[in-house]
Amino acid sequence: MMTPARRTLWRPAAEAGAAVALTLFIGYALVDPPGPSSWLPTWAAWPVAAVMSLPVAFRRRWPRAMFAVAATAATLATAAGAVAAGAIWVTFIPAALTLYLAASTLPLGRSAAYLAGCLCGAEAAALAFYTHVLPTLPPALERTELPPYLPVEGSTIAIFMSAAWGIGVMVRRQRFLVARLARHRAEAAVTDERRRIARELHDIIGHSMSVIAVKATVANHVADLHPQEVRAAMAVIEQTSQSTLTEIRRVLGLLRSDGDPHDSLSPVPGLADLSGLVDQAASAGVEVELSVPADAALPSAVALSAYRIVQEALTNVVKHAAPTRCSVTVRLDDGQAVIEVLDSGPRTQREARPAFVGGHGLIGMRERAVMFGGTLTAGPDADGGFHVVARLPYGPVGAAA
């Protein structure tokens, strides 16, 4: 792959080489044309060809100016008779090359105006040459198989000038589409990152505040009669708030490090941290039975999603069913991490838990599962509790995600 520095050196050399090649080609066409030669001496064909070809060497730096120079030089040389019959179209090749670059960098309307102006000038100059200059030139020494005709010359100029303009327009359109696609991908990446951070903060704050609210309510009710329970509740609130602040700092650290989880100083939560969630839920009145394979090894992203799903499920149990019993089961099944959370329902059946059934918590859990190509189902069971089952692929699909 060519480096930018080498490309910067290579392009001017290539453009200069193209200008030299065009000078030789146009000069030879003027010296040995299919029709009558120019009234100029033979040696003058090479300076004329150089003037018309020179703009090609500088067209990338000044595309509009070089197009104007190339088109004007070819038009004036044709009208003045400095070209040869049957080779007029050759003199407009540099103008076509500069027009291509102008069309690939300028707006469509402006480049179309350049094309129209060049075609009008070229056709008028060709008409003037065949009408006023050609009758005064001596006839060709040899009969040619391609006699000079104005319709042929005019059509040839119009065809390759229009083709060069059309290719330039298509290149500009393609560049625009590629740039727009890249911009959309960047915007989508930013949006996805914002949603991911929003889910992280929702799970962290929602779970912790639920535990803190429950313990604060307990402390408020028993403040006068059971001061020991108040101190225990305040200890849980202190511990939960400190762990919450630690996780919030980790998430904010991702923002400062461009979203790379490896740059965070705090470890990313995983299956080994589920016991901490169990302890917090227990302090809020939920007896949790946890079952996790001892040798469960998951990719960090999958393990984090599993942790957040369990965290959100326990948060909703604390909010809508405590005090109650709950079971959390994690198992590995054929390349999938299956997370199952089942609670026994509120001991007083006064709540239908509408927020858990259709709220943001369930939506966030489902988004985490879908992110890895998995699924999440949730709903009440026959015993009055609530059942959540998430399946997260951790094989090739999950790892790629």
NORJO-V727803 format. One record per backbone hydrogen bond with DSSP energy under -0.5 kcal/mol. NH is the residue of the N-H (numbers start at 1). CO is the residue of the C=O. If there is no record, write none. Layout:
nh=[NH,NH]
co=[CO,CO]
This chain:
nh=[7,8,9,10,11,12,13,14,15,16,17,18,19,20,21,22,23,24,25,26,27,28,29,30,31,32,35,39,44,45,46,47,48,49,50,51,52,53,54,55,56,57,58,58,59,62,66,67,68,69,70,71,72,73,74,75,76,77,78,79,80,81,81,82,83,85,87,90,91,91,92,93,96,97,98,99,100,101,102,103,104,105,105,106,111,112,113,114,115,116,117,118,119,120,121,122,123,124,125,126,127,128,129,130,131,132,133,133,134,136,137,137,153,154,155,156,157,158,159,160,161,162,163,164,165,166,167,168,169,170,171,172,173,174,175,176,177,178,179,180,181,182,183,184,185,186,187,188,189,190,191,192,193,194,195,196,197,198,199,200,201,202,203,204,205,206,207,208,209,210,211,212,213,214,215,216,217,218,219,220,221,222,226,230,231,232,233,234,235,236,237,238,239,240,241,242,243,244,245,246,247,248,249,250,251,252,253,254,255,256,257,258,259,260,261,263,264,273,274,276,277,278,279,280,281,282,283,284,284,285,286,287,287,288,289,290,291,293,296,297,298,303,304,305,306,307,308,309,310,311,312,313,314,315,316,317,318,319,320,321,322,323,324,326,327,328,329,330,331,333,333,337,338,338,339,339,340,340,341,342,343,344,347,347,349,350,351,357,358,359,363,364,365,366,367,368,369,370,371,372,372,373,374,375,377,379,381,384,387,388,389,390,391,392,393,394,395,399,400,401]
co=[3,4,5,6,7,8,9,10,11,12,13,14,15,16,17,18,19,20,21,22,23,24,25,26,27,28,85,81,41,42,43,43,44,45,46,47,48,49,50,51,53,54,54,55,56,58,62,63,64,65,66,67,68,69,70,71,72,73,74,75,76,77,78,77,77,36,84,87,87,88,89,90,92,93,94,95,96,97,98,99,100,101,102,102,107,108,109,110,111,112,113,114,115,116,117,118,119,120,121,122,123,124,125,126,127,128,128,129,129,133,133,134,149,150,151,152,153,154,155,156,157,158,159,160,161,162,163,164,165,166,167,168,169,170,171,172,173,174,175,176,177,178,179,180,181,182,183,184,185,186,187,188,189,190,191,192,193,194,195,196,197,198,199,200,201,202,203,204,205,206,207,208,209,210,211,212,213,214,215,216,217,218,222,226,227,228,229,230,231,232,233,234,235,236,237,238,239,240,241,242,243,244,245,246,247,248,249,250,251,252,253,255,254,257,259,260,261,270,271,273,273,274,275,276,277,278,279,280,281,282,281,285,324,286,326,288,328,330,293,295,296,299,300,301,302,303,304,305,306,307,308,309,310,311,312,313,314,315,316,317,317,285,285,287,342,289,340,291,338,331,336,392,331,336,337,390,329,338,388,327,386,325,321,323,347,348,348,353,354,355,359,360,361,362,363,364,365,366,367,368,369,370,369,391,389,387,385,381,379,341,377,339,375,337,391,335,335,395,396,397]
